[in-house]
Amino acid sequence: MPLTAAYATYGFEKGSIRMHFYSSKLVPDIECKVEPPDNKLIDRFCLQILPKIHHKIKWLNLESSSMKRILLATPYPYLHGIRLYSINGQMATYLFNNRYSLFESLKTQITSIMISLNDEHRSLEEHLVTRVFIYILNMFNLHYFNFRTSFVYDEQVSLNDLLHRQQIFSQTLNELHINVETFNDCIYLLDGRLNKLHTLYIHVSNIHSDRLINHKVNC
């Protein structure tokens, strides 16, 4: 039988607090499945605990169903990192390409993001994964960005479209984790448009390229 572990905990880390809000179903030989936490537990954190410790929270681990309640429960003046679970493509588009986004008030202070896109359906709207990647990169001044997508998807991040390449730019990003479709995408990411990047973890679905790195950002 699967085991279920609930996480709505907090721990001190050099004077700061890292929060975890999700539950996980542990299935033998299958990766951990993130599920919504108990509503009563979230109510207690939002009403009783978060208002007392919000000024010490520097990182939030959130899943989709409780994310809004937690982000709106209190200000987070020192929050600099978030990890998002169980986020589908359409939800990510709304979160990061909307002036009413939950993250609008936090976009100048968030420097680290980890996100795993996970849809129930394998096929997505064309280029949706790439657009979400661009939305997040453009919304924040990130130093660390871990953008992963399930390999059941028909597509990963692809920069073959000129319009998409022209929107990729960052003067702050130091470390990037990403899945891309072809080796050309890897080359585009390394041609100078991410000029502060020093660490790249990349999974390439198709190792093939007929291009050379030109160290220019004109295209």
SERO-4910 file (N, C-alpha, C, O; in steps of 0.05 Angstrom, whole numbers):
BEGIN
 pado doro    nc1    nc2    nc3   cac1   cac2   cac3    cc1    cc2    cc3    oc1    oc2    oc3
  Met    A     17    -24      0      0      0      0     17     25      0     38     25     13
  Pro    A      9     46    -14     24     71    -14     24     84     14      5     81     29
  Leu    A     46     97     20     48    112     45     45    141     39     54    151     18
  Thr    A     31    155     57     27    184     53     41    199     75     38    194     99
  Ala    A     57    218     67     71    235     86     61    264     83     62    274     60
  Ala    A     53    277    104     43    304    103     65    324    112     78    319    132
  Tyr    A     68    345     97     88    365    103     74    393    105     64    403     85
  Ala    A     74    404    129     66    431    133     82    440    156     72    447    178
  Thr    A    108    440    152    127    443    174    145    467    169    146    479    147
  Tyr    A    159    475    190    178    497    186    203    491    204    200    480    225
  Gly    A    226    499    194    251    495    209    268    519    207    269    533    187
  Phe    A    283    525    228    301    548    228    327    541    214    338    519    217
  Glu    A    336    559    198    360    555    182    376    581    183    372    599    166
  Lys    A    395    583    202    412    607    205    394    632    209    399    652    196
  Gly    A    374    630    226    358    653    232    335    657    213    319    675    217
  Ser    A    333    641    192    311    643    173    294    618    175    301    599    189
  Ile    A    272    618    160    253    595    161    248    586    132    243    602    114
  Arg    A    249    560    129    241    548    103    215    532    107    214    514    124
  Met    A    195    540     92    168    528     96    162    507     75    170    510     52
  His    A    148    486     83    139    464     65    109    460     68     99    455     90
  Phe    A     94    463     47     65    460     48     56    441     25     50    449      3
  Tyr    A     56    415     31     46    396     12     45    369     26     55    366     48
  Ser    A     32    349     14     34    322     23     43    305      0     39    312    -23
  Ser    A     56    283      6     66    266    -15     58    237    -11     58    227     11
  Lys    A     51    224    -33     45    196    -32     69    181    -42     77    184    -65
  Leu    A     80    164    -25    104    150    -32     97    122    -42     86    105    -27
  Val    A    102    117    -67     95     91    -80    121     77    -87    138     89   -100
  Pro    A    125     52    -80    150     38    -86    156     39   -116    140     34   -133
  Asp    A    182     46   -122    192     47   -149    179     68   -167    183     68   -191
  Ile    A    163     86   -154    151    107   -169    158    134   -156    159    135   -131
  Glu    A    163    154   -172    171    180   -159    149    191   -142    125    186   -147
  Cys    A    156    207   -123    138    218   -104    116    235   -118    122    252   -134
  Lys    A     91    230   -110     69    245   -121     60    266   -101     52    259    -78
  Val    A     60    291   -109     53    313    -90     23    317    -91     11    319   -112
  Glu    A     11    318    -67    -18    321    -65    -24    344    -46     -7    352    -30
  Pro    A    -49    355    -47    -56    377    -29    -54    370      0    -61    347      7
  Pro    A    -45    388     17    -45    383     45    -73    386     58    -91    395     44
  Asp    A    -75    377     82   -101    378     96   -109    407    101    -93    424    109
  Asn    A   -135    413     95   -145    441     97   -143    452    125   -137    475    129
  Lys    A   -149    435    145   -147    444    173   -119    452    181   -114    471    196
  Leu    A   -100    437    170    -72    443    176    -64    469    163    -50    485    175
  Ile    A    -73    474    138    -66    499    124    -80    522    138    -68    543    141
  Asp    A   -105    519    148   -119    540    162   -103    548    187   -100    572    193
  Arg    A    -93    528    201    -78    535    225    -52    550    219    -45    569    233
  Phe    A    -38    542    198    -14    556    190    -20    585    181     -6    604    189
  Cys    A    -41    588    165    -47    614    154    -57    634    176    -51    657    175
  Leu    A    -73    623    195    -85    641    215    -69    644    240    -70    665    253
  Gln    A    -54    624    248    -41    624    274    -10    626    272      2    640    289
  Ile    A      1    613    253     31    610    253     44    631    234     63    645    242
  Leu    A     35    632    209     48    650    190     49    679    199     70    692    196
  Pro    A     27    691    211     29    719    219     50    724    241     60    746    244
  Lys    A     58    703    255     78    706    276    107    703    266    126    714    278
  Ile    A    111    689    243    138    683    234    144    693    206    165    688    195
  His    A    125    707    194    127    715    166    153    731    160    164    729    138
  His    A    162    746    179    186    763    175    212    747    175    233    758    169
  Lys    A    210    721    181    234    704    181    234    684    158    254    670    154
  Ile    A    213    684    143    211    664    121    226    673     96    222    695     86
  Lys    A    245    656     87    261    663     64    255    644     40    263    650     17
  Trp    A    242    622     45    236    603     24    209    590     29    203    583     52
  Leu    A    193    586      7    167    572      9    166    549    -11    172    553    -35
  Asn    A    159    525     -2    153    503    -20    122    500    -20    110    495      0
  Leu    A    110    503    -44     81    504    -46     70    486    -67     84    480    -87
  Glu    A     46    476    -63     32    461    -84      8    478    -93      0    496    -78
  Ser    A     -3    472   -115    -22    490   -129    -47    496   -113    -55    519   -113
  Ser    A    -59    477   -100    -85    482    -88    -84    500    -63   -104    514    -58
  Ser    A    -62    501    -49    -60    518    -25    -43    543    -29    -40    559    -11
  Met    A    -31    545    -53    -12    567    -58    -24    595    -54    -12    611    -41
  Lys    A    -48    600    -64    -61    626    -62    -65    633    -32    -60    656    -24
  Arg    A    -76    615    -17    -81    621     12    -56    628     27    -56    646     44
  Ile    A    -35    614     21    -10    618     36      3    644     27     13    659     44
  Leu    A      3    650      1     16    675     -8      1    700      1     13    721      5
  Leu    A    -26    697      4    -42    720     12    -46    722     42    -58    741     52
  Ala    A    -36    703     57    -40    702     86    -26    725    100    -36    734    121
  Thr    A     -3    733     90     13    753    104     35    763     85     41    749     66
  Pro    A     46    786     90     69    795     74     94    778     81     96    767    102
  Tyr    A    112    776     61    137    761     65    160    779     57    170    776     35
  Pro    A    169    796     75    188    817     67    216    806     60    231    819     46
  Tyr    A    223    782     70    249    771     64    248    745     48    268    731     46
  Leu    A    226    740     36    224    716     18    241    720     -7    238    741    -21
  His    A    258    701    -13    274    703    -37    273    679    -55    283    679    -77
  Gly    A    260    657    -45    259    633    -61    233    618    -59    221    618    -37
  Ile    A    224    605    -81    199    589    -80    203    564    -97    219    563   -116
  Arg    A    190    543    -88    188    518   -104    159    511   -107    144    510    -88
  Leu    A    151    507   -132    123    502   -138    119    473   -148    133    464   -166
  Tyr    A     99    459   -136     93    432   -144     66    430   -157     48    447   -152
  Ser    A     62    410   -173     35    404   -185     24    428   -200      0    434   -198
  Ile    A     41    441   -215     32    464   -231     29    455   -260     48    444   -272
  Asn    A      6    460   -272      3    453   -300      9    478   -318     12    500   -307
  Gly    A     10    473   -343     18    495   -362      0    519   -361      9    541   -361
  Gln    A    -26    514   -361    -45    536   -362    -44    552   -336    -45    577   -337
  Met    A    -41    539   -313    -39    553   -288    -13    570   -287    -13    593   -278
  Ala    A      9    559   -297     34    573   -298     32    598   -315     43    619   -308
  Thr    A     18    596   -337     14    619   -355      0    642   -340      7    665   -342
  Tyr    A    -21    634   -325    -36    654   -309    -19    666   -287    -20    690   -282
  Leu    A     -3    650   -274     13    659   -251     34    679   -259     40    697   -245
  Phe    A     46    674   -283     70    690   -290     67    708   -314     86    721   -323
  Asn    A     43    709   -325     38    727   -348     12    743   -343     -5    744   -361
  Asn    A      9    754   -319    -15    767   -312     -9    789   -291      5    783   -271
  Arg    A    -17    813   -296    -10    835   -278    -24    832   -251    -16    845   -232
  Tyr    A    -44    814   -249    -56    808   -224    -45    783   -211    -57    771   -193
  Ser    A    -22    775   -220     -9    751   -210     -4    752   -180      0    773   -169
  Leu    A     -6    728   -168      1    726   -139     29    735   -133     36    742   -111
  Phe    A     46    734   -153     74    740   -149     82    769   -157    105    777   -156
  Glu    A     62    784   -165     68    812   -174     82    828   -153    101    842   -159
  Ser    A     73    826   -128     85    842   -106    112    830    -97    127    843    -82
  Leu    A    118    806   -106    143    793    -98    164    792   -120    186    782   -115
  Lys    A    158    802   -143    176    797   -166    203    811   -164    222    803   -176
  Thr    A    205    833   -147    231    846   -144    248    833   -123    272    839   -121
  Gln    A    237    814   -107    252    802    -85    258    773    -89    276    762    -77
  Ile    A    242    759   -107    247    731   -112    271    728   -131    272    739   -153
  Thr    A    292    713   -122    316    709   -138    320    679   -145    337    673   -161
  Ser    A    305    662   -132    308    633   -137    280    620   -141    262    624   -125
  Ile    A    278    605   -163    252    591   -168    258    563   -177    276    558   -194
  Met    A    243    544   -166    242    516   -175    214    510   -182    195    514   -166
  Ile    A    209    500   -206    182    494   -215    182    469   -232    200    465   -249
  Ser    A    162    452   -227    159    427   -243    131    428   -255    111    426   -242
  Leu    A    131    430   -282    105    430   -296     96    401   -297    111    383   -305
  Asn    A     71    396   -290     60    369   -289     31    369   -297     14    375   -280
  Asp    A     25    363   -322     -3    361   -331    -12    333   -332      3    314   -336
  Glu    A    -38    329   -328    -50    303   -330    -50    293   -359    -49    269   -364
  His    A    -52    312   -378    -52    305   -406    -25    309   -418    -10    328   -411
  Arg    A    -18    291   -436      9    292   -447     13    315   -467     35    327   -468
  Ser    A     -7    320   -482     -4    341   -503    -12    368   -491    -31    371   -476
  Leu    A      4    388   -498     -1    416   -489     -5    434   -513      2    427   -536
  Glu    A    -15    457   -508    -16    478   -528     12    482   -539     31    483   -524
  Glu    A     14    486   -565     40    488   -578     56    512   -566     46    534   -563
  His    A     81    506   -560    100    526   -549     93    535   -520    106    554   -511
  Leu    A     74    523   -507     66    532   -481     89    529   -461     94    548   -445
  Val    A    103    507   -461    126    504   -443    147    525   -447    157    537   -427
  Thr    A    153    532   -471    173    553   -477    163    580   -468    179    595   -457
  Arg    A    138    586   -472    127    612   -464    127    615   -434    134    636   -423
  Val    A    121    593   -419    122    595   -390    150    600   -381    154    616   -362
  Phe    A    169    587   -392    198    592   -385    205    621   -390    218    633   -373
  Ile    A    197    632   -412    203    660   -418    188    679   -399    200    699   -390
  Tyr    A    163    674   -393    148    691   -374    162    693   -347    166    714   -337
  Ile    A    171    670   -337    184    670   -311    211    684   -312    217    700   -294
  Leu    A    226    678   -332    252    691   -335    250    721   -337    267    736   -326
  Asn    A    229    731   -351    226    760   -354    213    774   -330    216    798   -326
  Met    A    198    758   -314    184    770   -292    202    777   -268    198    797   -254
  Phe    A    222    759   -264    239    762   -240    268    767   -248    276    763   -271
  Asn    A    284    777   -229    313    780   -233    326    756   -219    337    758   -198
  Leu    A    324    733   -233    332    708   -220    362    704   -220    376    712   -239
  His    A    372    692   -198    399    682   -197    400    652   -201    420    641   -212
  Tyr    A    379    639   -193    377    610   -195    349    603   -206    329    612   -196
  Phe    A    349    586   -227    324    578   -240    325    549   -247    341    540   -263
  Asn    A    307    533   -235    305    505   -240    277    501   -253    257    501   -239
  Phe    A    277    497   -279    252    494   -294    251    467   -307    264    462   -327
  Arg    A    235    450   -295    233    422   -305    205    416   -315    185    426   -305
  Thr    A    204    399   -336    178    390   -347    179    360   -348    200    348   -352
  Ser    A    156    348   -345    153    319   -347    161    310   -375    154    323   -394
  Phe    A    174    287   -376    183    277   -402    160    262   -417    164    252   -439
  Val    A    136    262   -405    113    251   -420    102    273   -439     86    267   -456
  Tyr    A    112    297   -436    103    319   -453    113    314   -482    135    302   -486
  Asp    A     98    323   -501    107    321   -529    129    341   -535    144    338   -554
  Glu    A    131    362   -519    152    382   -524    165    391   -498    153    390   -477
  Gln    A    190    400   -501    205    413   -480    210    442   -488    199    451   -508
  Val    A    227    456   -474    233    483   -482    247    482   -509    266    467   -513
  Ser    A    238    499   -527    250    501   -554    254    530   -562    235    546   -560
  Leu    A    278    537   -572    283    564   -580    288    566   -610    301    585   -619
  Asn    A    277    548   -625    280    549   -654    265    572   -666    272    582   -688
  Asp    A    244    581   -652    229    604   -662    243    630   -656    251    635   -633
  Leu    A    248    647   -676    263    672   -673    250    690   -652    264    702   -636
  Leu    A    224    691   -652    210    708   -632    216    700   -604    220    717   -586
  His    A    216    674   -599    223    664   -572    252    670   -565    257    678   -542
  Arg    A    270    667   -583    298    672   -578    303    702   -570    319    708   -553
  Gln    A    288    719   -583    291    748   -578    282    756   -551    289    778   -541
  Gln    A    266    739   -538    255    745   -511    272    733   -489    266    738   -465
  Ile    A    292    717   -496    309    705   -476    332    723   -469    349    728   -487
  Phe    A    333    734   -445    354    752   -437    354    755   -407    333    757   -394
  Ser    A    378    754   -395    380    758   -366    409    767   -360    428    756   -370
  Gln    A    411    788   -343    436    798   -334    442    789   -305    461    798   -293
  Thr    A    425    772   -294    428    764   -266    430    734   -262    440    725   -242
  Leu    A    420    718   -281    418    689   -277    446    676   -276    462    679   -295
  Asn    A    451    662   -254    477    648   -250    475    618   -255    494    606   -266
  Glu    A    452    606   -248    450    577   -250    423    570   -262    402    580   -253
  Leu    A    423    552   -282    399    544   -296    397    514   -298    417    501   -306
  His    A    374    502   -291    368    474   -295    344    473   -314    324    485   -309
  Ile    A    347    458   -336    326    459   -357    326    434   -374    347    422   -378
  Asn    A    303    427   -385    301    407   -406    295    421   -432    277    437   -434
  Val    A    310    414   -453    305    426   -480    301    405   -501    307    381   -496
  Glu    A    292    413   -524    286    393   -545    310    385   -561    314    361   -565
  Thr    A    327    404   -569    349    397   -586    375    410   -577    374    428   -560
  Phe    A    397    401   -588    423    413   -581    424    442   -590    439    458   -578
  Asn    A    410    450   -610    409    478   -619    400    496   -596    410    518   -592
  Asp    A    380    486   -580    370    502   -557    393    507   -537    394    529   -525
  Cys    A    409    487   -533    432    490   -515    451    511   -525    461    528   -510
  Ile    A    456    511   -551    474    531   -563    462    559   -560    477    578   -553
  Tyr    A    436    562   -565    424    588   -562    427    599   -533    431    623   -529
  Leu    A    424    581   -513    426    590   -485    454    598   -478    458    613   -459
  Leu    A    474    589   -493    502    595   -487    514    615   -505    539    618   -506
  Asp    A    498    630   -521    510    648   -540    513    676   -530    520    694   -545
  Gly    A    509    681   -503    514    707   -492    489    721   -481    491    741   -468
  Arg    A    466    710   -487    441    724   -478    437    721   -448    423    737   -436
  Leu    A    449    701   -436    449    697   -407    478    702   -398    493    684   -391
  Asn    A    486    728   -397    514    734   -395    527    731   -368    551    734   -365
  Lys    A    510    725   -347    521    719   -320    520    690   -313    528    681   -291
  Leu    A    511    673   -332    507    645   -327    534    631   -324    551    633   -342
  His    A    538    617   -301    563    602   -298    558    572   -293    577    557   -294
  Thr    A    532    564   -288    526    536   -283    501    528   -299    480    541   -295
  Leu    A    503    507   -315    481    499   -332    477    469   -329    495    453   -336
  Tyr    A    454    460   -319    446    432   -319    424    429   -340    403    440   -337
  Ile    A    430    413   -360    411    412   -383    407    383   -392    426    367   -393
  His    A    382    377   -399    376    351   -411    366    357   -439    347    372   -443
  Val    A    380    345   -459    374    350   -487    360    325   -498    371    303   -497
  Ser    A    335    329   -508    320    306   -518    331    295   -544    331    271   -549
  Asn    A    342    313   -561    352    304   -587    379    317   -592    381    341   -597
  Ile    A    401    301   -590    428    311   -594    434    313   -623    444    295   -636
  His    A    427    336   -634    433    341   -663    434    371   -667    418    386   -657
  Ser    A    454    381   -682    456    409   -687    473    414   -712    492    399   -717
  Asp    A    466    434   -728    481    441   -751    490    471   -748    497    483   -768
  Arg    A    490    481   -723    496    509   -719    521    511   -702    530    492   -689
  Leu    A    533    535   -703    557    541   -687    550    564   -668    533    580   -674
  Ile    A    564    565   -646    560    587   -627    573    612   -638    597    611   -645
  Asn    A    558    634   -640    570    659   -651    574    680   -630    583    702   -637
  His    A    566    675   -605    570    694   -583    557    721   -588    567    741   -580
  Lys    A    535    721   -602    520    745   -607    491    741   -599    481    718   -599
  Val    A    477    763   -593    449    761   -584    431    774   -604    410    784   -596
  Asn    A    438    774   -629    422    788   -649    399    771   -658    380    781   -671
  Cys    A    399    745   -652    378    727   -661    372    706   -641    355    689   -645
***
